[in-house]
């Protein structure tokens, strides 16, 4: 098994973006900017499949 840290770095970056988008979504909801809230929610929803794909590719490299 060869270790590959690039997959872990990608997953950490996706998690970082998820935290930023969630915080921005809550902030926009508090100030009643509902269009921006929906935009950040959509970005969060797009990050989940991206993280799953990155995770599967990381697991395939390790096997």
Secondary structure as UniProt FT lines:
FT   HELIX           5..30
FT   TURN            31..32
FT   HELIX           34..62
//
